[in-house]
Amino acid sequence: MTILPFDDRDGFIWYDGELISWRDAKLHILSHGLHYGSSVFEGERAYNGRIFKMREHHERLIRSGELLGFTNPYSVSEIDQACKDVMEANNIVDGYFRPVAWRGSEMMAVSAQQSKIHMAIAAWDWPSYFSPEARLEGIRLDFAKWRRPDPATAPVNSKAAGLYMIATLSKHAAEENGYNDALMLDYRGQIAEATGANVFLIQGGKIHTPTPDCFLDGITRRTVIALAKGKGYEVIERAIMPEELAQTQEVFLTGTAVEVTPVREIGEYKFIPGKITKDLLLAYDELVRKSI
Ligand SMILES: Cc1ncc(COP(=O)(O)O)c(C=O)c1O
């Protein structure tokens, strides 16, 4: 597959308050964010010309920065407006939005007290590639060897770039083993999440999902929990050990990018995407597309 490089495209990127030409959106190599991981980001999707849960994403972006000790120079409303400007400048109807905020190159040391906070927003077309029927076939997950860290080790509730180091290692290892993605356990050995999505298990008609105490409490996760409760399903948030996969009938992932994605295999465990997964997959599809 040929990939059009992300630094060589037409269009406009919002950078520190202005829309600039896509190819000019560069940063200096001595940026603190690059060397020390002081960067936070969001992943958002627009459906029919409207970003789903835009405000929640921008509130989380600002909170993610605060958890790394920095104040975003832009307010939620300013970031909302900047995303709308990016959407219009690039003629996006169904797309993916990537706001990112990072410490700049004003200082070059672990300490970055004088460094400025910069922000950019890029977006590109992202239609839905697969029909619900194709998605219901389900994906295959490997167990990751890397674990989600203890909240005493890292700011685990921040969507901080540094935390994705273990996600990329895990995803690459899974892909090299022929899987689509990896399931990460946490520092206690409990089921945590996939590399860019939260996980749900169906056991005896009830929906179980790990308590988000050391990983991101996804906006899609919360949306799907509300949808499930609205449909009368019982949703239980609790600690889940991997051995319980033997008593699990259905598994699915949730996330802005994956939406509701059924899982048919995790390591040696097999599942058949069933009624509850299908019900929630369709309900989520309908919600995001009709929220115009
Ligand atoms: C590690 C991780 N967990 C969970 C999620 C799901 O979060 P959301 O539903 O807010 O996209 C994401 C995606 O942002 C993620 O990267």
The ligand as a MOL file (V3000), in Angstrom:
LIG
                    3D

  0  0  0     0  0            999 V3000
M  V30 BEGIN CTAB
M  V30 COUNTS 16 16 0 0 0
M  V30 BEGIN ATOM
M  V30 1 C -5.0680 4.4110 24.5250 0
M  V30 2 C -6.4690 4.7930 24.1840 0
M  V30 3 N -7.4830 4.2870 24.9150 0
M  V30 4 C -8.7620 4.5840 24.6370 0
M  V30 5 C -9.0890 5.4210 23.5940 0
M  V30 6 C -10.5220 5.7320 23.2980 0
M  V30 7 O -10.7850 7.0650 23.5930 0
M  V30 8 P -11.9200 7.8810 22.8200 0
M  V30 9 O -13.1380 7.0330 22.8790 0
M  V30 10 O -12.0550 9.1180 23.6160 0
M  V30 11 O -11.4440 8.0840 21.4390 0
M  V30 12 C -8.0750 5.9660 22.8170 0
M  V30 13 C -8.3700 6.8920 21.7060 0
M  V30 14 O -8.2830 8.0810 21.9090 0
M  V30 15 C -6.7390 5.6590 23.1180 0
M  V30 16 O -5.7310 6.1480 22.3790 0
M  V30 END ATOM
M  V30 BEGIN BOND
M  V30 1 1 1 2
M  V30 2 1 2 3
M  V30 3 2 2 15
M  V30 4 2 3 4
M  V30 5 1 4 5
M  V30 6 1 5 6
M  V30 7 2 5 12
M  V30 8 1 6 7
M  V30 9 1 7 8
M  V30 10 2 8 9
M  V30 11 1 8 10
M  V30 12 1 8 11
M  V30 13 1 12 13
M  V30 14 1 12 15
M  V30 15 2 13 14
M  V30 16 1 15 16
M  V30 END BOND
M  V30 END CTAB
M  END
